[in-house]
Amino acid sequence: MAVQQESRTMSAGTVASGAPSSPSYEDALAFVREHAGDVLLSSGERLADHAAGTAAIVAKLNVDPSAVLAAALFGLAPYLADPERVIAERFGEEVAQLVGDVRKLLRLGTVSLRAAQSASLDAGRDAQAARRAQIEALRKMLLAFAQDIRVVLIRLASRLQTLRFYAAAKSSPGLDVARETLEIYAPLANRLGIWQLKWELEDLAFRFEDPDTYKRIAKLLDEKRVERESYVAQAIARLQAELAAAHIPAEVSGRPKHIYSIWRKMRGKALDFAELYDVRAFRVIVPDIKDCYTVLGIVHNLWQPVPKEFDDYISRPKPNGYKSLHTVVIGDDGRAFEVQIRTHEMHRFAEYGVAAHWRYKEAGARGYGGQFSASDKYDEKIAWLRQLLAWKDDVAEGEPAAANAWEQLRQATLDDDHIYVLTPQARVIALPQGATPLDFAYHLHSELGHRCRGARVDGAMAPLNTTLQNGQTVEIVAVKEGGPSRDWLNPQLGYLHSNRAKQKVRAWFNAVELQETIANGRALVEKTLQREGKTSVSLDQLAAKLGFKSPEDLFNVVGKEEFSLRSIEQALSDTAPPEPQPDMPEQFEKRGSGASVARGASTGVLVVGVDALLTQLARCCRPAPPDEISGFVTRGKGMSIHRSDCATFQRMAARTPERVLQTAWSADVMKGRGSSVYPVDIAIEAQDRQGLLRDISEVFAREKMNVVGVKTMSRRNAAFMQFTVEVSSSSQVQRACTLLGEVSGVVRAARKS
């Protein structure tokens, strides 16, 4: 009966306006019955019945006729040979476009919970956080995907009609449908301020998800919803009469709390049902602040207040800026109810400002404490849409303002400056507008981006510079080894859109160019050494003499032609053999002057039976006291000092044992009286994360260990690092490795053997 009433009203409005005759609501339902017959949906509901119910719900939202027609017709599309053409010819292009968009939105809904569940399984300990993040991304994706907000309204109405059918049939839709409704669709209705749909979606879904709790709360509410609504209406009428007598212009509205809201508050604030005072509540909106306190006095005069339940958020606003007066009073029937009093400005701020009501509700226990606020562009767009919807409801149908409101709603999109695409596992990925499959690959992992060679978009191969759209599924085709192309950085070709991906490609080429420059510089330096007949010169000593920390630094500047080879020739000609020290003991001891052994000094080493032999610490094992050491006579570089367990030393000693000399640390060094430091390599394996290098560096800083070299490599979320640090003894290394093992993400930290 209600459906027929709405259709007659719509048809009459069309004729009265003088517009040409257009398809009516009844025409659309007749068209559905003609082509669908007795077709049943997966829920068991007749398609024709679902169309009528959905369209009736949408009509109650005061939308334009095209949206109502689309609500009736979208379910029929799969049963038409060419739905877009057939619907466009019969009902118009706008209706056909709406039907197509609703069908796309339905397909996205089928992957929603699968995406959240996939995120939970992949996240381990952070499963709940990952699930929440995925659900939020899905909500944004659904709104962004719908280029017309009416599409979202139709989808919400369709889900509500499905739940109504299950409730009437006394059957269950399954936990997936109930959970999807509570996590995706009811919050969307809440954000858009469509309270008519929100509370019914929540109550019906909660009834199917947790029937025992639902029945228990329903019993506790020992009155029927109609009776509760009737009581609230009577209380409002009584208060309005008192306000009119006091000449206070006010808007008074209210509704009883529904069952799901009661359960949320009991759980969020850890309250028993008997402690809830706002099962019934209404709100009073007045012009200015002084009227708020006047109304408060009238309310307390009409009903007995509960002193402990009065909150003055006007003089003491919540942290998020929310302002209002909250009081709880005892009604004539002995039951408590809540009254909220605020100005129009406070109400607009609470509904659309940084204290947005949907954020407060979705934040759970934190929200009830006022600890959550909306601040980003997405929240501003949500508030704008809610204002448009409210404006549409405030003006009479047929007025120019109503047409203007709907025109803006048709053009409104919630792209959030992002698009939302899916992985093959149905995980939602947020990318900037204009992103490509390459941006998608680099978002997942740097290595995947480097090795990307193709992509499938919705199952079909697509060029890597294809602009992705909301809701598409993207699968990356990658080779086992490889790197990016320089074409990817060409803005004219459009391969990359996100700055993050571009930075990763530039970093890859910078690393490659650095290696090429070092290789070229090494070749030039070695050629100079050959020309000067100095091939036996230590490259470490040469680099140190020229003021570089390592030979690689020297090769780099030479390769970039920033350092003259003539300076190297000059340094080679100035090189002189070390002069013997006076009063040298019979067993030669080369004492240091506090310099770092990293540059080839051999401080604190005793070579048994040899005088004034040039010694240097081997770079392969980097010995430090009190390691057991052995010496090996090299060709042209003096004595090389190794750890006795060094694999390289043991191989050389096996081939030429006559070149092995007995060595030991000096007594001063063993007793810690030396001032020299020794370079030692520490290898670290860790799970790659932001801030890892900083945390490791802090350990070295606390231990006062100077870092003279770093090598890092990242592969598949794993980081492999080698730090060369200066220590006075190997015991420092053991302590550092213990502390490094306690850093978050570090799997292994040990001295390199």
ABEGO torsion letter per residue (X at the ends): XAAAAAAAAAAAAAAAAGBBBBBBAAAAAAAAAAAAEABBBAAGBBAAAAAAAAAAAAAAAGBBAAAAAAAAAAAAAAABABAAAAAAAAAEAAAAAAAAAAAAAAAAAAAAAAAAAAAAAAAEAAAAAAAAAAAAAAAAAAAAABABAAAAAAAAAAAAAAAAAAAAAGBBAEAAAAAAAAAAAAAAAAAAGBAAAAAAAAAAAAAAABAAAAAAAAAABABBAAAAAAAAAAAAAAAAAAAAAAGBBBBBBBBBBBAAAAAAAAAAAGBBAAABAAABBBBBBBABAAAAAAAAAAAAAABBBBAAABBBAAABBBAAGBBEBBBBBBBAAGBBBBBBBBBAAAAAAAAABAABAAAAAAAEAAAAAGABBBABAAAAAAAAAAAAAAAAAABBBGBAAAAAAAAAAAABBBAGGBBBBBBAAGBBBBBBBGBBAAAAAAAABAAAAAABABBBBGGBBBBAABBBBBGBBBBBBBBABEBBBAAAABAAAGABABAAAAAAAAAAAAAAAAAAAAAAAAAAAAAAAAAAGAAABBAAAAAAAAGBABAAAAAAAAAAGABBAAAAAAAAAABBBBBBBBGBBABBBBBBAGBBAAAGBABGBBBBGBBGBBBBBBAAAGBBOABBBBBBBBBGAEBBBBBAABAAAAAAAAABAAABBBBBBBAAAAAGABABBBBBBBBBBBBBBBGAAAAAAAAAAAAGBBBABBBBBBBGGBBBBBBBBBBABAAAAAAAAAAAAABBGBABBBBBX
